[in-house]
Amino acid sequence: MAGCRKKDSATAPGSIYGSVVDKASQASISGAGVELMPKGLKTVTGYDGTFQFTQIDPGDYNLFVTKTGYKDLKSSTITVKPGETFKGDVQIEKLPSILRIINSEGQDIDSLGFGAENDVTSRTFSIFNDSPRKITWWIEENCSWITEAISMLNHESSGEIEAGRQEPIKVTIDRDALGLGLKSYILNINSDNGSKELLITAGADVGLPSLTTDPVSNLTQYFVTFNGTVINGGTPVYTERGFVYSTNPQPTIDNNLGKIVSGINGQASYSANLNELTPNTTYYVSAYAINAVGVAYGDHVSFTTPAGIINVTTHDVTDIASTSVTCGGTLSLENGNTLPVTARGVCWSTNHNPTTANNHTDDGSGIGSYTSYITNLTINTNYYVRAYATNEVGTFYGEEKTFTTNSGEITVTTNSVTSIGPETAICGGNATVSNENNLPITAKGVCWATTQNPTIFDNHSIDGTGTGAFVSYISGLTSATIYYVRAYASNEFNTYYGEERVFATNGATPIVMLDVYSFEALSSTSVSCTSNILYDGGFTITERGVCWSTVPNPTIADSHTSDGNGTGYYSSVITGLTDNTTYYIRSYATNLSETSYSEQFIMEYDYRIYLGFPRFIYNGNTYVVYSDLGSFMPWHSAVTTCENLTFAGFTDWRLPDLNELYYMYLIHNTIGGFVNDKYWSSDYDNNYHNGYSIDFCDGLTYYNAMNCYVRPIRVITK
């Protein structure tokens, strides 16, 4: 009887266990693949990097270890003995980094600088995958002044990059959060196969300005000009500069006799004037400049006000005429000055601070008061004048006065026209000047013409010289003719005119005028206008009105109105007009002798249909503005609506472009009919896929409006 056989100990299975670690750091590696070869058994290391194979037949084996980012490793031969456990620890080596950070030219970089310019708020770089397979990347950023570091393709801070490809990254900063000084931050760019650090910098080092205090100039008893030069504006640049002065050395902002702030105009050199000094006194002045870091000073400069100065006072300017004035000055000496005054007077110019190098008078010598007479001036011109006095020390000036010469204007009035005959009339006028006008009137009279605003280059009379009233006899006129007349008066510089008078010479023919600016649309088929009968031709006007036709020179045999009798203004209503038709219109007046007509007015249909519609002129073109379409609509709908608009047979209505629409905003109260909201223009923004609009509340331009109002326009004359 057979019994149970005990297994041979020479064939009992064994086992293998061990751990996988980083060769360089000896850190445990979890998630590494471990394969027992040639048996083909596979396992993965645990969180502590360990692995184990059990129930392994005795024999020789190898371990094959893999891990992303590490070199594959095949171990040396492992011999498993019956019933024993083999410990096989493995060290694997990390692969070199396959992640590169490059600029736009493909060069490797390790820093990205934004500089100190406020308008630079974004910069770019690229992550390059320099490996034969796809990698996964992500960016770690926790900086208060970096607002984003994202891909320009997927707009995320992570993603995947195919082998040999690059991912463009945009970094944006908030300069308001930077504060002063140069700031830096290390941006970590990671991947599943290597990582990089990128140094981000922004701002600039801070520092005080540097400057020099230059020698003073224009030094007098009471006056001095301080001078300074900024060598370096500092970082950040200075926001205030000027001078501090004292009678003690080293004046400062906090310890001084006075402080003068000088304007910042982009020039390194600057100056300031002081007119409060004490004669014969030593002063110290320092230029200063202030920025956010603090106050910087130039070395102080000392100066002493001179003694022996002449005190000069400029008198007020009086007797101001067209070409002359009266001025003068008063001189005195102080502080024991015994130097004689050798010359005195006044100097003048059309520029500030005149000197004796300009026009000047010579009014003797010595101290005291004197009077100066200035002549040969230009009419209606602004001048600056100063009294002056000279001794062996130099020339000293009083305060500056300013005056404007009289314009030389003549006030002219035109008399009413009387004694009107067929060829003659009597007029005249009056010419007066102000007390300050010392220019004589060299000619006066009346001028006349058959056109408005006659001048002395037209027919004119010469009726004497000087001021006062005068009578003018006009002859050589044509009967039954309208004339315009103005009185005139001339001096050596100019000719001045009185108001215009209009009259008509006598004759048998009435004189009637059609006011072409009076037309108003009453309906689609009628308009109104105004006429004026200036002269009845010597007989009573028995009938008056307007006549019209579709052919030139209409008469009362054509369509006409009857609008009463007598001279003067009258109104007419023209009816029965048709579309797309040009009409010829004349006013008429009938007396016992004949019927006379005004000049012909041609009213084209294009003109008539726009009566009542607002118009404006821009860049030499005349535009007509259609009524507000009265509803909000998107830009594309507004364009289509205008293009499909047909009015009075015209189909070229359109949206105004942005310049035309802004001009309409500037005169929108004159055009009328707008609401305080946005209106579409025809201009289109390709970046935002929308039209531009202007808000008629404040004139600002927008590109992101959803719906706006619409006012179509059309060019009617070019």
C-alpha positions in Angstrom: 0.0 0.0 0.0 1.4 3.2 -1.1 1.7 6.1 1.3 1.9 9.9 0.7 5.2 11.2 -1.0 7.0 14.1 0.6 8.0 16.8 -2.0 11.7 16.8 -2.8 13.4 19.7 -1.0 15.7 20.2 -4.1 12.7 21.4 -6.1 10.9 23.6 -3.5 10.1 27.1 -4.8 12.0 30.2 -3.7 11.1 34.0 -3.8 12.7 37.4 -4.7 12.0 40.7 -3.0 13.8 44.1 -3.0 13.4 47.9 -3.6 14.0 50.4 -6.4 15.8 53.6 -5.5 17.1 56.7 -7.4 20.8 56.1 -8.0 21.7 59.8 -7.3 19.5 60.6 -4.3 18.8 57.1 -3.0 15.2 58.1 -2.7 12.6 55.3 -3.0 10.8 55.2 -6.4 7.2 54.2 -6.4 5.3 53.1 -9.5 8.4 51.5 -11.2 7.7 48.5 -13.4 9.6 45.3 -12.5 9.6 42.3 -14.8 11.1 38.9 -13.9 12.8 37.5 -17.0 12.5 35.1 -18.7 9.5 34.0 -16.7 7.6 37.1 -17.7 6.1 37.9 -14.3 5.4 41.6 -13.7 4.8 43.8 -10.7 4.9 47.6 -9.7 6.8 49.0 -6.8 4.7 50.3 -3.9 4.7 53.7 -2.2 8.0 52.7 -0.4 9.6 51.5 -3.7 9.5 47.7 -2.7 8.5 44.7 -4.9 8.2 40.9 -4.4 7.9 37.7 -6.5 6.9 34.4 -4.7 6.6 30.8 -5.7 9.5 31.0 -8.1 11.1 27.8 -9.4 14.8 27.5 -8.7 16.9 28.8 -11.5 18.7 31.9 -13.0 16.7 35.1 -13.6 17.1 38.8 -14.5 15.1 41.8 -13.3 14.0 44.4 -16.0 13.1 47.8 -14.3 11.3 50.7 -16.1 10.2 54.1 -14.9 9.3 57.3 -16.9 12.1 59.7 -16.7 14.7 57.0 -15.9 16.9 54.8 -17.9 15.7 51.2 -18.3 17.7 48.7 -16.3 18.4 45.0 -16.8 19.9 43.5 -13.6 22.7 41.0 -13.4 21.8 37.3 -13.1 19.9 36.4 -9.9 20.0 32.7 -8.8 16.9 31.5 -7.0 17.7 28.5 -4.7 15.1 26.0 -3.5 13.2 27.2 -0.5 15.2 30.5 -0.2 14.4 34.1 -0.6 16.7 36.3 -2.7 17.0 40.1 -1.9 17.5 42.1 -5.1 17.8 45.9 -4.6 18.0 48.0 -7.8 19.3 51.5 -8.4 18.1 53.3 -11.6 19.5 56.4 -13.1 17.4 59.5 -14.0 17.4 60.5 -17.7 18.8 63.9 -18.7 16.2 66.7 -18.9 14.5 66.8 -22.2 12.7 70.1 -21.4 14.2 73.4 -22.9 13.2 77.0 -22.3 13.8 79.1 -25.5 13.2 82.6 -26.9 11.6 83.6 -30.2 15.0 82.9 -31.9 15.3 79.4 -30.6 18.0 80.3 -28.1 18.0 78.7 -24.6 17.2 81.2 -21.8 17.1 81.2 -18.1 15.6 84.6 -17.4 12.8 86.9 -18.8 13.0 90.6 -18.0 10.2 93.1 -18.2 12.3 96.2 -17.6 11.0 99.5 -16.1 8.8 100.7 -18.9 5.1 101.0 -17.7 3.7 100.0 -21.0 5.5 96.6 -21.1 3.2 94.2 -19.2 3.5 91.0 -21.1 6.5 88.9 -22.5 6.7 85.5 -24.1 8.9 82.4 -24.2 8.4 78.8 -25.4 8.7 75.3 -23.8 10.5 73.0 -26.3 10.2 69.2 -26.2 13.6 68.0 -27.2 12.7 64.3 -26.9 11.5 61.5 -29.2 8.1 61.3 -27.5 5.2 63.4 -26.2 5.6 65.0 -22.7 3.2 66.5 -20.2 4.0 70.0 -18.8 2.7 72.3 -16.1 3.8 75.6 -14.6 3.9 76.4 -10.9 3.4 80.1 -10.0 2.5 81.9 -6.8 3.6 85.6 -7.3 1.5 88.7 -6.3 2.6 90.7 -9.3 2.4 88.0 -12.0 -1.2 87.8 -13.1 -0.9 84.8 -15.5 1.6 82.4 -17.1 -0.4 80.4 -19.7 -0.1 78.8 -23.1 -0.9 81.0 -26.0 -2.5 78.0 -27.7 -4.8 76.4 -25.1 -4.8 79.4 -22.6 -4.0 77.0 -19.7 -1.0 76.6 -17.4 -0.5 72.9 -18.4 -0.8 70.7 -21.4 1.1 68.2 -23.7 3.8 68.8 -26.3 4.5 66.4 -29.1 8.1 65.4 -29.8 10.2 68.1 -31.4 7.5 70.7 -30.9 7.2 73.8 -28.7 4.5 75.5 -26.7 4.4 79.4 -26.7 3.9 80.8 -23.2 2.7 84.3 -22.3 3.6 85.9 -18.9 1.6 88.9 -17.8 2.5 91.2 -14.9 0.6 93.9 -12.9 3.0 96.9 -12.6 0.7 98.5 -10.0 1.5 95.7 -7.7 5.3 96.0 -8.2 6.0 98.9 -6.0 9.5 100.5 -6.1 12.7 98.7 -7.0 13.7 95.7 -9.1 11.5 92.6 -8.4 12.3 89.0 -9.3 10.6 85.6 -9.1 11.6 82.1 -10.1 9.0 80.4 -12.3 9.0 76.6 -12.1 8.3 74.9 -15.5 7.7 71.1 -14.9 7.2 68.1 -17.0 7.0 64.4 -16.7 10.5 64.2 -17.9 12.5 67.1 -16.4 11.9 70.6 -15.2 13.4 74.1 -15.6 13.5 77.3 -13.6 13.0 80.7 -15.3 13.9 83.9 -13.5 11.3 86.7 -14.0 12.4 90.3 -13.3 10.5 93.6 -13.5 11.1 97.2 -12.4 14.3 99.0 -11.9 16.7 99.8 -9.1 15.8 102.9 -7.2 18.1 105.9 -6.5 18.2 109.6 -5.8 18.5 112.1 -8.6 21.9 113.9 -9.0 22.2 117.6 -9.9 24.5 120.6 -9.8 23.8 124.1 -8.6 25.2 126.5 -11.3 26.4 130.0 -10.8 23.7 132.7 -10.4 23.0 135.2 -13.1 21.2 138.6 -13.6 22.3 139.7 -10.1 21.1 143.1 -9.0 20.4 144.8 -5.8 17.1 143.0 -5.3 17.0 140.4 -8.1 18.8 137.2 -9.0 18.3 134.2 -11.4 19.1 130.8 -9.9 20.4 128.1 -12.2 20.6 124.4 -11.9 21.2 121.3 -14.0 19.8 117.7 -13.4 22.6 115.2 -14.2 20.5 112.1 -13.5 16.8 112.1 -12.9 17.0 109.2 -10.4 14.9 106.1 -10.3 12.0 106.7 -10.3 12.5 110.0 -12.0 12.1 113.1 -9.9 8.6 114.8 -9.7 9.7 118.2 -8.3 12.7 120.4 -8.6 13.7 123.9 -7.6 15.9 125.9 -5.4 16.3 126.6 -1.6 18.2 129.6 -0.4 19.3 131.1 2.9 21.8 133.5 4.4 23.4 130.4 6.0 25.4 127.7 4.2 23.8 124.4 3.1 20.1 125.4 2.8 17.7 122.4 2.7 14.0 121.8 2.2 13.6 121.9 6.0 16.0 124.7 6.8 15.9 127.7 4.5 14.9 131.3 4.0 12.8 130.5 1.0 12.0 127.8 -1.5 11.2 128.2 -5.3 9.7 125.3 -7.3 10.7 125.3 -10.9 8.5 123.6 -13.6 9.5 120.4 -15.2 9.7 120.8 -19.0 11.9 118.0 -20.3 15.1 120.2 -20.1 18.0 119.2 -17.8 18.9 122.8 -17.1 16.4 125.0 -15.3 16.2 128.5 -13.7 14.1 130.5 -11.3 13.9 134.2 -10.6 13.9 135.8 -7.1 13.0 139.5 -6.6 13.1 139.8 -2.8 16.7 140.2 -2.0 18.4 142.6 0.4 21.2 144.8 -1.0 24.8 144.0 0.0 23.9 140.6 1.5 25.5 137.2 1.1 23.2 134.4 0.2 23.5 130.6 -0.3 21.5 128.7 -2.8 21.2 124.9 -3.5 19.4 123.3 -6.4 17.2 120.3 -5.3 15.2 117.5 -6.9 12.7 115.1 -5.2 11.7 111.6 -6.2 10.0 108.7 -4.3 13.4 107.9 -2.7 14.0 111.3 -1.2 15.5 114.7 -1.7 18.8 115.3 -3.6 20.8 118.6 -3.5 23.5 120.2 -5.6 26.4 121.8 -3.8 25.4 125.3 -2.6 26.5 128.4 -4.4 27.1 131.7 -2.6 26.6 135.2 -4.0 26.4 138.8 -2.6 24.0 141.4 -3.8 25.9 144.5 -5.0 25.8 147.9 -3.4 25.6 151.2 -5.4 22.5 150.1 -7.3 20.1 152.6 -8.7 16.4 152.1 -7.7 14.4 152.5 -10.8 10.5 152.9 -10.9 8.7 152.8 -14.2 5.7 155.2 -14.4 2.3 154.1 -15.7 1.8 154.5 -19.4 -0.6 157.5 -20.2 -1.8 159.3 -23.3 -2.1 156.1 -25.2 -2.8 157.0 -28.9 -2.5 155.1 -32.2 1.3 155.7 -32.6 2.5 157.4 -29.4 2.3 157.2 -25.6 3.8 159.0 -22.6 5.8 157.2 -19.9 8.8 158.0 -17.7 10.5 157.0 -14.5 11.8 157.9 -11.0 15.3 157.2 -9.8 16.8 157.1 -6.3 20.0 155.9 -4.6 20.4 153.7 -1.5 23.1 152.3 0.8 25.5 155.2 0.3 25.6 155.0 -3.5 27.4 158.1 -4.8 27.9 157.0 -8.4 26.3 159.5 -10.8 23.4 158.5 -13.1 24.9 159.1 -16.6 21.8 158.2 -18.7 18.2 157.6 -18.2 15.0 157.0 -20.1 12.6 154.2 -21.1 13.1 151.3 -23.5 10.3 149.3 -25.2 9.7 146.3 -27.4 6.9 143.9 -28.5 8.7 141.2 -26.3 9.1 141.0 -22.6 11.9 142.6 -20.7 13.1 145.3 -23.2 16.6 146.7 -22.7 18.6 149.7 -24.1 19.5 147.4 -27.0 15.9 147.8 -28.1 14.1 151.1 -28.9 14.7 153.6 -26.1 14.6 157.3 -25.2 17.5 159.4 -23.8 16.0 161.7 -21.1 19.1 163.3 -19.5 21.0 162.3 -16.4 20.8 162.4 -12.6 18.2 161.0 -10.2 14.6 162.1 -9.7 11.5 161.9 -11.9 11.5 162.4 -15.7 8.9 162.1 -18.5 9.5 160.1 -21.7 7.6 160.5 -25.0 7.4 157.4 -27.1 6.6 157.9 -30.8 6.5 156.0 -34.2 4.6 153.0 -32.7 2.5 150.6 -34.7 -1.3 150.9 -34.3 -3.2 148.2 -32.4 0.0 146.6 -31.1 1.0 145.3 -27.6 4.2 146.7 -26.2 6.3 146.2 -23.1 8.2 149.2 -21.5 10.7 149.7 -18.7 12.4 152.8 -17.2 16.2 152.5 -17.1 19.2 154.3 -15.5 22.9 153.8 -16.2 26.0 154.4 -14.0 29.5 153.0 -14.1 28.3 149.8 -12.5 25.8 149.0 -15.3 22.3 149.6 -16.4 19.4 149.1 -14.1 15.7 148.7 -15.0 12.4 149.4 -13.4 9.4 147.1 -13.4 7.8 146.2 -16.7 4.6 147.9 -17.9 2.5 146.9 -20.8 0.2 148.8 -23.1 -1.6 148.4 -26.4 -1.7 151.2 -29.0 -5.0 152.5 -30.2 -6.4 150.7 -33.3 -6.9 154.0 -35.2 -10.4 152.9 -35.9 -12.9 155.4 -37.3 -16.6 155.1 -36.5 -18.6 155.7 -39.6 -22.4 155.9 -40.0 -24.2 155.9 -43.3 -27.2 158.3 -43.9 -30.4 157.2 -45.5 -30.6 157.6 -49.2 -32.9 160.5 -50.3 -33.9 162.3 -53.5 -33.8 159.1 -55.5 -34.2 159.7 -59.3 -33.6 157.6 -62.4 -29.9 158.4 -62.4 -29.1 160.3 -59.2 -29.5 160.1 -55.4 -28.3 161.9 -52.2 -26.6 160.1 -49.3 -23.7 160.9 -46.9 -22.6 160.0 -43.4 -20.7 160.9 -40.3 -17.1 160.0 -39.2 -15.9 160.2 -35.6 -12.7 159.0 -33.8 -11.9 158.3 -30.1 -9.9 160.8 -28.1 -6.9 158.4 -28.2 -6.9 158.1 -32.0 -4.4 160.7 -33.2 -4.5 159.6 -36.9 -6.1 162.2 -39.2 -8.9 161.3 -41.6 -7.5 161.8 -45.1 -10.6 161.0 -47.1 -14.3 160.4 -46.6 -17.4 159.9 -48.8 -19.7 157.2 -50.0 -19.2 154.2 -52.3 -21.8 152.3 -54.3 -22.3 149.3 -56.5 -25.0 146.9 -57.8 -23.5 144.2 -55.5 -23.4 144.1 -51.7 -20.6 145.6 -49.6 -19.2 148.2 -52.0 -15.7 149.6 -51.3 -13.6 152.5 -52.5 -12.5 150.3 -55.3 -16.1 150.7 -56.7 -17.8 154.0 -57.7 -17.3 156.5 -54.8 -17.4 160.1 -53.9 -14.7 162.2 -52.1 -16.3 164.6 -49.7 -13.5 166.1 -47.8 -11.2 165.1 -44.8 -11.4 165.2 -41.1 -14.2 164.2 -38.7 -17.8 165.2 -38.8 -20.9 164.9 -41.0 -20.8 165.1 -44.8 -23.3 165.0 -47.8 -22.6 163.0 -50.9 -24.2 163.5 -54.3 -24.4 160.3 -56.3 -24.8 160.5 -60.1 -24.4 158.4 -63.2 -26.9 155.7 -62.0 -29.0 153.5 -64.2 -32.8 153.8 -63.9 -34.8 151.0 -62.3 -31.7 149.4 -60.7 -30.9 148.2 -57.2 -27.8 149.8 -55.6 -25.9 149.3 -52.4 -24.2 152.2 -50.7 -21.9 152.7 -47.7 -20.2 155.7 -46.2 -16.4 155.4 -45.7 -13.5 157.2 -44.0 -9.8 156.5 -44.4 -6.6 157.2 -42.5 -3.0 156.4 -43.4 -3.5 152.8 -42.3 -7.0 151.6 -43.2 -10.4 152.4 -44.6 -13.5 152.0 -42.4 -17.1 151.6 -43.6 -20.6 152.4 -42.2 -23.6 150.3 -42.4 -24.9 149.4 -45.9 -28.0 151.0 -47.4 -30.0 149.7 -50.3 -32.1 151.7 -52.8 -33.5 151.4 -56.2 -33.4 154.1 -58.9 -36.7 155.3 -60.4 -38.1 153.8 -63.6 -41.3 152.4 -65.1 -40.3 148.8 -64.4 -41.1 147.3 -60.9 -38.3 145.7 -59.1 -39.0 142.3 -57.4 -36.7 139.9 -55.6 -37.2 136.2 -54.8 -35.6 135.1 -51.5 -34.0 131.8 -52.5 -33.2 131.0 -48.9 -36.8 131.2 -47.8 -38.1 127.9 -49.3 -39.7 125.5 -46.9 -41.3 122.1 -47.7 -45.0 122.0 -46.8 -45.7 118.5 -48.2 -44.4 116.1 -50.8 -46.0 118.3 -53.5 -45.8 121.8 -52.2 -43.3 124.4 -50.9 -43.5 128.0 -49.6 -41.3 131.0 -50.3 -41.0 134.7 -49.7 -40.5 137.6 -52.2 -40.0 141.4 -51.8 -41.1 144.2 -54.2 -38.4 146.9 -53.8 -39.8 149.4 -56.3 -43.2 149.8 -57.9 -41.8 151.4 -61.1 -43.7 154.7 -60.4 -47.1 153.0 -60.5 -49.1 151.0 -58.0 -48.5 147.2 -57.9 -51.8 145.7 -58.8 -50.8 142.0 -58.7 -47.9 140.0 -57.4 -46.9 136.3 -56.7 -44.7 133.6 -58.1 -44.8 131.6 -61.4 -43.2 128.3 -62.2 -42.7 125.8 -64.9 -40.6 122.8 -66.0 -38.9 125.0 -68.6 -36.8 128.1 -68.0 -38.0 131.6 -67.6 -41.7 131.0 -66.5 -44.2 133.8 -66.9 -47.7 134.4 -65.5 -48.9 132.4 -68.6 -47.6 129.4 -66.7 -48.6 128.1 -63.3 -48.6 131.1 -60.8 -50.0 132.4 -57.6 -51.8 135.7 -56.9 -50.6 137.1 -53.5 -52.2 140.6 -53.2 -50.8 143.9 -54.3 -48.5 146.7 -53.2 -44.8 146.7 -52.4 -42.9 145.0 -49.7 -42.6 141.4 -48.6 -45.2 138.7 -49.4 -45.4 134.9 -49.1 -46.4 132.4 -51.7 -47.3 128.7 -51.8 -46.4 126.6 -54.8 -48.5 123.4 -55.2 -48.9 120.5 -57.6 -45.2 119.6 -57.7 -44.3 116.1 -58.9 -41.4 113.8 -58.1 -38.1 113.6 -60.0 -38.8 117.0 -61.7 -36.8 120.2 -61.9 -38.8 123.5 -61.7 -37.9 127.0 -62.7 -39.4 129.7 -60.4 -39.6 133.5 -60.6 -41.4 136.1 -58.5 -43.4 138.7 -60.5 -44.9 142.1 -60.0 -47.4 143.9 -62.3 -48.2 147.6 -62.4 -50.0 149.8 -64.9 -47.0 149.7 -67.3 -45.9 146.1 -67.3 -45.1 142.8 -65.5 -41.5 142.4 -64.3 -39.8 139.2 -63.0 -37.1 138.4 -60.5 -34.0 136.4 -61.2 -34.9 132.8 -62.0 -34.4 130.1 -59.2 -33.8 126.5 -60.4 -35.3 124.1 -57.8 -34.0 120.6 -58.6 -35.9 117.7 -57.1 -32.9 116.7 -55.1 -33.1 120.1 -53.4 -36.8 120.0 -52.8 -37.1 116.6 -51.3 -34.6 117.5 -48.6 -36.3 120.7 -47.5 -37.1 119.9 -43.8 -34.3 117.3 -43.5 -31.2 118.4 -41.6 -28.1 119.0 -43.6 -24.5 119.6 -42.8 -21.2 120.3 -44.6 -18.1 118.2 -43.8 -14.8 118.1 -45.7 -16.4 120.1 -48.5 -19.3 117.6 -49.0 -22.9 118.4 -48.2 -24.7 115.6 -46.3 -28.5 115.1 -45.7 -29.4 113.2 -42.5 -32.4 110.8 -42.5 -34.7 110.5 -39.5 -33.7 108.3 -36.6 -34.8 104.7 -37.4 -36.1 104.6 -33.9 -34.9 101.2 -32.6 -31.8 99.4 -31.3 -30.3 96.9 -33.6 -27.0 95.0 -34.1 -24.3 96.4 -36.4 -24.9 94.0 -39.3 -28.6 94.7 -39.2 -27.9 98.5 -39.2 -25.7 98.2 -42.3 -28.3 96.1 -44.2 -31.1 98.4 -43.2 -29.3 101.5 -44.5 -28.3 99.7 -47.7 -31.9 98.6 -48.3 -33.3 102.1 -47.5 -35.0 103.8 -50.5 -36.2 107.4 -50.3 -37.2 109.8 -53.1 -35.8 107.3 -55.6 -32.3 107.2 -54.0 -30.8 103.9 -52.8 -27.3 105.2 -51.7 -28.2 105.8 -48.1 -25.6 104.4 -45.7 -24.2 104.5 -42.2 -21.7 107.4 -41.5 -18.1 106.4 -41.1 -16.5 107.0 -37.7 -15.1 110.5 -38.6 -18.5 111.6 -40.1 -20.4 110.3 -37.1 -18.0 112.1 -34.6 -18.6 115.4 -36.5 -22.4 114.7 -36.3 -21.9 114.3 -32.5 -20.1 117.7 -32.3 -23.1 119.4 -34.0 -25.9 117.0 -32.9 -27.8 119.8 -31.2 -27.9 121.6 -34.6 -28.9 118.5 -36.5 -31.5 117.5 -33.9 -33.4 114.2 -33.4 -30.7 112.3 -31.5 -31.2 110.4 -28.2 -28.5 110.3 -25.5 -27.2 106.8 -26.4 -24.9 105.0 -28.8 -25.1 105.3 -32.7 -23.5 102.9 -35.2 -20.8 103.9 -37.6 -19.8 102.0 -40.8 -16.3 101.3 -39.4 -15.6 97.6 -38.4 -13.1 96.2 -36.0 -11.8 92.9 -37.4 -10.3 91.9 -34.0 -13.5 92.1 -32.1 -15.8 91.3 -35.1 -18.0 94.3 -34.4 -18.7 97.8 -35.6 -17.5 101.0 -33.9 -20.1 103.2 -32.3 -20.1 106.7 -30.6 -22.0 107.5 -27.4 -23.9 110.8 -28.0 -23.8 111.4 -24.2 -20.1 112.0 -24.1 -18.6 111.4 -27.6 -16.6 108.3 -26.6 -16.0 105.5 -29.1 -16.9 101.9 -28.4 -16.2 98.6 -30.2 -18.2 96.2 -28.0 -21.8 97.5 -28.1 -24.5 94.9 -28.8 -27.2 97.2 -30.1 -27.2 100.9 -31.1 -29.4 103.5 -32.8 -29.1 104.3 -36.5 -29.1 107.6 -38.5 -28.6 107.0 -42.2 -26.9 109.7 -44.3 -26.5 110.5 -48.0 -24.0 112.8 -49.8 -25.9 115.2 -52.0 -23.1 117.5 -53.2 -19.4 116.9 -53.6 
